[in-house]
Amino acid sequence: MQPIRSVRFLARQGDFNQMASNNLAHCNQALYPVHGRGTYVIPGAVINYRVEDIYSRPWAAIWEQYFEQGMQRPPKQEDDLFNFK
């Protein structure tokens, strides 16, 4: 067996400053959090979707909302390793 080798040759069309950018890649989101689980949604389907703050921890907010209902956080320990003063 030999490893697969994929070679792609692209013809040079000009210098970077002379040619228009060639952006062919465009991604459409297909996975949405529906009831806390990543679910494929077909185009045109209407779903309730809340845009999370990406700078906090959106995965933690979804987990707490759908999977930790009725749970409480443990009490904070004074001798906790990460309890800096």
ZICOR-V178156 format. One record per residue. SS is DSSP state (H for helix, E for strand, C for the rest). PHI is phi in radians with two decimals (* if undefined). PSI is psi in radians with two decimals (* if undefined). Layout:
# ZICOR-V178156
ss->SS phi->PHI psi->PSI
ss->SS phi->PHI psi->PSI
This chain:
# ZICOR-V178156
ss->C phi->* psi->2.51
ss->C phi->-2.17 psi->2.61
ss->C phi->-1.17 psi->2.65
ss->C phi->-1.33 psi->2.35
ss->C phi->-2.14 psi->2.05
ss->C phi->-1.91 psi->2.09
ss->C phi->-2.03 psi->2.36
ss->C phi->-2.25 psi->2.15
ss->C phi->-1.81 psi->2.22
ss->C phi->-2.00 psi->2.26
ss->C phi->-1.36 psi->2.31
ss->C phi->-1.27 psi->2.26
ss->C phi->-1.83 psi->-0.20
ss->C phi->2.76 psi->-3.10
ss->C phi->-1.32 psi->2.82
ss->C phi->-1.05 psi->-0.66
ss->C phi->-1.35 psi->-0.29
ss->C phi->-1.63 psi->-0.52
ss->C phi->-1.74 psi->2.65
ss->C phi->-1.27 psi->2.66
ss->C phi->-1.17 psi->2.56
ss->C phi->-2.01 psi->1.43
ss->C phi->-1.76 psi->1.77
ss->C phi->-1.71 psi->-0.29
ss->C phi->-1.49 psi->2.27
ss->C phi->-2.50 psi->2.16
ss->C phi->-1.85 psi->2.36
ss->C phi->-1.97 psi->2.33
ss->C phi->-1.24 psi->2.31
ss->C phi->-2.07 psi->-0.39
ss->E phi->-1.71 psi->2.22
ss->E phi->-2.27 psi->2.57
ss->E phi->-1.34 psi->1.82
ss->E phi->-1.90 psi->2.02
ss->C phi->0.96 psi->0.66
ss->C phi->1.48 psi->-0.01
ss->E phi->-2.13 psi->2.45
ss->E phi->-1.15 psi->2.10
ss->E phi->-2.29 psi->2.37
ss->E phi->-1.24 psi->2.30
ss->C phi->-2.10 psi->2.23
ss->C phi->-1.27 psi->2.63
ss->C phi->-1.04 psi->2.36
ss->C phi->1.66 psi->-0.23
ss->C phi->-1.30 psi->2.49
ss->C phi->-1.80 psi->2.17
ss->C phi->-2.30 psi->2.71
ss->C phi->-1.40 psi->2.16
ss->C phi->-2.40 psi->2.20
ss->C phi->-1.85 psi->2.19
ss->C phi->-1.37 psi->2.08
ss->C phi->-1.47 psi->2.73
ss->C phi->-1.34 psi->1.95
ss->C phi->-1.26 psi->-0.22
ss->C phi->-1.56 psi->-0.23
ss->C phi->-1.56 psi->-2.34
ss->C phi->-2.24 psi->1.47
ss->H phi->-1.07 psi->-0.60
ss->H phi->-1.14 psi->-0.63
ss->H phi->-1.22 psi->-0.68
ss->H phi->-1.13 psi->-0.73
ss->H phi->-1.14 psi->-0.73
ss->H phi->-1.11 psi->-0.78
ss->H phi->-1.13 psi->-0.65
ss->H phi->-1.22 psi->-0.72
ss->H phi->-1.80 psi->-0.44
ss->H phi->-2.11 psi->-0.13
ss->C phi->-2.09 psi->0.57
ss->C phi->-1.20 psi->2.27
ss->C phi->1.47 psi->-0.04
ss->C phi->-1.58 psi->2.70
ss->C phi->-2.14 psi->2.62
ss->C phi->-1.28 psi->2.60
ss->C phi->-1.19 psi->2.66
ss->C phi->-1.13 psi->2.58
ss->C phi->-1.27 psi->2.30
ss->C phi->-1.57 psi->2.40
ss->C phi->-1.23 psi->-0.53
ss->C phi->-1.66 psi->0.42
ss->C phi->-1.10 psi->2.44
ss->C phi->-1.08 psi->-0.62
ss->C phi->-1.74 psi->0.27
ss->C phi->-1.62 psi->1.42
ss->C phi->-1.40 psi->2.54
ss->C phi->-2.13 psi->*
